[in-house]
């Protein structure tokens, strides 16, 4: 069973990779999905089942502050959306 699961995970995330960058991206998705996506979906379902409207999004805007700090392939890190949601782009001066 373990070999079958491993093969399916590999095929899903890395199986069609044609270069090292695609392998890296697949591995990041394979790590990120169980840590972030699955738990977020579980919480969204609890809210849905309680009768609340649920909206699900993936923030991918690369902040200008990321230049020369994180690798180019990083679109947005966990928590980067906070400044955008709560208004940092609308603040005057340095924060």
N, C-alpha and C positions, 0 to 999 in steps of 0.2 A: 504494500500500500504506500509506503514512504517513497519508494522509487517512482510510482505513478504520480503522486502529488508533486514531487520534485520536477518531473518531466513536464507536467501541465503548467506549473509556475514558470519554469524556464521558457516553455513555448509561448506563454502569454506575454512575458515581459522582455525576453531577450531573443527569442527564436528567430525573428526576422531581421535582426541587427546586421547591418552591412559594414559598420565601422566601429571604432572604439567609442566614439561619442554616443552612438546609439546604444551600445552596451551599457555605458555609464548612465544614460538617461533611463534605460530599462531597470537597472539596479536601483536607482533612486526612486522610481515609481514602485518597485517591489517592496522597498522599505517604507515608503511614505504611505502607501495605500492602507496597510493594516494599522499604522500608527495614527494617521489623521483622517483619512477618508472613511474607513469603516466605522470608526467611533462617531464621526460627525453624522453619518447616515443613521446610525442607531439612535442618536439623540433626536434627529429630525423625525424619525418614525414615532418616538414617544410623544413629541409635540403634535404630530399629525393625528395620532390615535386619541389624543386628548381633545381633538376638535379645533386645534389652532392652525392658522395658515402657516406654511413653511416655505421658505425660499432658500435655495442652495446655490452657492456661487463658488467659483475658483478665482482668486485674485492673482493675476499674472503681470501686473504693471511693475516694471523694474524702476524703483525709485532712483532719482539722479544721485542720491547720496551713496548708492551702491557702487558707483564708478570707482575703479581702482581699489575697491575694498573686497568685493566678492568676484568670483569668476564670471565671465560673460554668459555662460550657459545658465546661470541662476536668474530666473525671471523675477521671483519675489520670494523672500524668506518668510518663514512662519512669523506672523505678527506685523509684517510690513504694512498691512492694510489699515492698521489702527490709526496711523497718522492721517491717512486719507479719509477714513470714516469720520474721525472727530475733528477734521478741519485744518490740519497743518498747512496744506497748500494755500489757505486763506489768511494765515497769520502774517503780520508784517515783521520784517527783520529776521535775525537769526534766533533759533529756538534751541 
